[in-house]
Amino acid sequence: MQHEETADFRVANLRNFYKVELWTPEGHIDRLIFAGTSLDKARQIFADYHQQEPTARLTIRQRIRVLLRAP
């Protein structure tokens, strides 16, 4: 199976991609770290980023559904 990725929020939402997002303390999305069809890759990127920056506010989302959140 071929995995697809994008750096565009709109494409990620339209295509129902998994997104790893970095959030501001105020509750706004600061940056899209990853968006693609592979949940395994999203989880790995999430774990790697969280290990490097343990206080970073991260989510893995698919559209509005939150699959994983830290902290």
C-alpha positions, 0 to 999 in steps of 0.5 A: 500500500502506498502512503500519501502525505501533505503539508496542506491542512485543507488537503489533509482534512479533505482526504481524511489524513491523520495529522500530528499537530503542535498546539499553542498554550492558548489552544490554537494550532501552531504547526502541522508536523505531519499529515498522511494516510499512515497512522503508524507513521503519525504515531511514530512522529508523535512519539519522537517529537514528544520524546524530544519536547516532553512539554509540547502540546501535541495531538494526532487527529483525523478531521475533528476526532482526537486519537491521541493527546499529550500532555 
